[in-house]
Amino acid sequence: MRHFSFLLVLFFLLRCENASIEPPTIVVDAGQLAPEAYAAIQAQQQNASRHPEAAQSWRELGMLYQAHGLDEAAILIYEYVGGISDDSQAIYLQATAHARVGNYDEAIKLASQLSDYIPATWKQGVWLMDQGRLADAAIKFQEVISRDPSAVAAIVGLARVRITQNKPELAITLLENIRTRGGSHPYLTFLLGTAHQRAGNQSIASTLLVGTAPGPPKWEDPWSDQMMAMQRGFAASLTRATTKIGEGDLHGALSILLSISKSHPRDTAVHNNLATVYMQLGQLDKANEILVKSIRRASDYAPTHLTMAMVLQRQGDPARAIVYAKRAVELQPAMSAAHALLGRLALQQGDLVASSAYFEESLSIGNSDPSTREVYAMVLLDLRKTREALTQFGLVLQVNPSRTISIGGFAVATARLGNVQGALGILQEALKSAPTDTNLQRAMNTVQQLGTTP
Amino acid sequence: MKWFVCLLICFGCQQVDSPKDVPPPSTVIWLEDQADVRGVAFTWISGDTGTFSMPEIIGGGAAMIDYDNDGDLDLYFVQGGSLDVLTEATNVLMRNDGGTFVDVTSLSGTGDTGYGMGVAVGDYDNDGYADMYITNVGRNTLLHNRGDGTFEDVTIDAGVGDEGWGASAGFCDLDRDGDLDLFAINYLVWSHGLKLDCFNVKGKLDYCSPTNYMAPARDLLYRNNGDGSFTELSQSAGIGTKLGTGLGLLCNDYTGDGLIDIFVANDGMADQLWMNNGDWTFTDVASLRGCALDDEGRAKAGMGVTSDDFDFDGDLDILVCNLFGESDSLYQNEGDYFRDITAQRGIRTSTRHATRFGLGWVDFDNDGLLDMYEANGRVQQIGKPNTHDPFAEMNFLLRGDESGWTRIDGTAHAGIHTSRAAVFGDIDNDGGIDVLVINRDAPAYLLMNVHPNRKNSVTLRIVDIHGRDAIGATVFGNVGNRSFMHSVQSAWSYMAANDPRVHFGLGNETELTEVNVRWATGEETSFENLSRGIHTLNQPQ
């Protein structure tokens, strides 16, 4: 597809009432864009060219360019829109495009024209922070908070400023305020941990900074969302669908996937995602049916076999699930998730030795999910391979020191190796910070029993 | 170049240039490409067949190595070639003969034929000659320097021939036993047959991101057994429990306990700081110490990485460069934790418009302040093409001052290319740091430092009791009333082995005073004041 590249030149020979404002002339190479994207841009260009004074039409053309990463072109279009109307969304998106290509001063200047759209103000704060202008950034965030005291994006922005200004106590107050209102995003935990670290509260910080932060949540910004929704093409649709799956919006994902499955009826990734959605919705027969057809059409796509194995496991057919999981491994030996599933299936069937071997393989080739290692360690405990289990629990704790399953497992293994007092000490210490944790309580019972057993 | 497709966005009379390509003008050329006149002709061949096989866009690396111990730096180039067919492309060793370079690949036996990524340099057997470890897509190779101008492939006997997709690697003494251990990053669990369609923002097929594969790899920790062989300890050391998509590597003491720690810059995942527990176990403390993620809590696409004491407080800070749209990350070491001060030092906005790989934090003008060089090139066909090569981007030179770094236009070379490794060292022993830049499918640059107003400097070769570069040692010294420290390190930047000598810009001062070396074993030695020029400091027997 990349090899044919024809240059389509679109000239806008437009007459304008105002001779000083000419619509920009843009040349786009069709070969560099998805056909759907190119067609959408072409159609919008034609539409806009018929109405040079129609700001909305031109703004949408700019949004199409921006959505496909053509920021410089988008900026020119938005500039034109600015010349023919007072279009706030175009100004805002022009600002974001400028920021993206590195022109922060221009971005801030444009966004500062917009007082009614809150994201325009807090984004100025973010850009000012990027420039290291902390006091100015704080003013912008405070401006938003004064208008909307519940504006989390601005409160978080201000907390970041305070952390950077080495005023962690102020940041902690701001962040705790969000927490008391129910905020629980891991990003909040990350910032709070960082603030405590800077405040010298190392023990609190070390607890909060253990997990992996996923970065900031997606802040509310409808104008940018509208722009991004204009991204066209198969890949964009598939990405939208998988994003929705990740967000738990299964029905939203289903709608997109059903749509693109019509235009791409033979695409295995689409089928696999479709089946995944049906599986998560509990429609196991439907998922099974799609996967059977997909595997018949393309039998060498490992993820489909893995999904089929998961579906069959849920359908209560572990024997057939094992067959599909093994096929996934054959096709993609490095697929650690398939090895882990085989481990769980073998465990389900009571075959501890096989389960242990699958988990071991999964971990050796790349599974870094601590829960997989924990299940493996528990299997080792059941196999009476206590020292090996101890090692595995220890490895989990080395990376994730607060995982209570591993603390409990480590203590039980320690007790089984004869050090009951040591095990009790481990559990008593852990129970101080998590007194109601059931994993720790269960482990405590086991260790106490071991202590009373002659 | 059948795949060459140019996206033109012609703005007619409204043509605008993106600000990223317009650094402030400079009337002074700092770095000038002299590859042609010095006989350096090397092109890293990607073997691009239009199928978007990911290794094509990731390599390759190079080394500055004084393999013949004649006091000047020779050059070693890791070659790509083809992932599909056997080719005659091999790695290349060029001997430095008085400032011009002669290809001695055949003579030296260094023409490894793997699809090459990076290289590490270190004298692992303490015989006084620098050896090389080459990372490939496929089996890595250890070349032992026989000391007579030739090398032998000892990979199998040494037990270091991992078959994964290698990236940066480095030799460092992790147990302070006097011999160099080896850390080798694996990037992804990937095989050539693994077909995956990925799309760029324009909706077109393009190179994948590592996250598309969902297959981070296990890095390799090798303990030197002292008999020419190594033992792989990744799993028991804890490193194998946390996989990554590593590209950049640092081996230095970041926790102040005298033990060498390991920093891995991961692509699209949290970076790792493996704290050395002193018993061949390591703990990833990057999250706890604030250098896993940037100050927004984002895991960036870490590529090149470098480390030095830019703020003169006696500990090593870390600089990581990242993908288009992501700034560099400057982690200031505060002892117990790192602080991301990228924005405050002016580099959060000035570098994020390119995809940066090779990275140097060196004092080009010898004013005592670290400058920066970044070798850039896209990994997807996004944005406006800068040349016929849709991945080409301008490299960055940034001048350091007391407040931070500012991009300047002080480099002279023909064209803009897709750059990867940048290797740093004083090629002509004139007291100025030079740069070797590897380009994808284009000739390498040999950027000689021609700064006309360059100040004085001291360059030190630090040699331990075995007669090798004392990797892991730390050198302290004063210039005027300011205290400096640099570590003896070779593995930094991107898939590169750099000049292990330490370099002090003196400004207008003429000597380095109160010189003290803390050896990797923990002992310290004081030396007399050193005048400008090149010196060798030997560890007392």
Interface residues (C-beta under 8 A of the other chain):
Chain A: M1 R2 H3 S5 L7 P24 T25 I26 V27 V28 D29 G31 Q32 L33 A34 E36 A37 H68 G69 L70 D71 E72 A73 I75 L76 R100 V101 G102 N103 Y104 M129 D130 Q131 G132 L134 R160 I163 T164 Y187 F190 L191 T194 Q197 R198 Q202 A205 S206 L209 V210 G211 T212 A213 P214 G215 P216 Q231 R232 G233 F234 A235 A236 A269 Q332 A334 M335 S336 L363 S364 I365 G366 S368 R373 L395 V396 Q398 V399
Chain B: K2 W3 V5 C6 L7 L8 I9 C10 F11 G12 Q14 V16 S18 P19 K20 G50 V189 W190 S191 L194 D197 F199 N200 V201 K202 G203 K204 L205 A215 P216 A217 R218 Q235 G238 G240 T241 K242 L243 A270 T281 T283 D284 S287 L288 G290 A292 L293 D295 E296 G297 R298 A299 G325 S327 D336 Y337 R339 I341 A343 Q344 R345 G346 R348 T349 S350 R352 H353 Q381 I382 G383 K384 G404
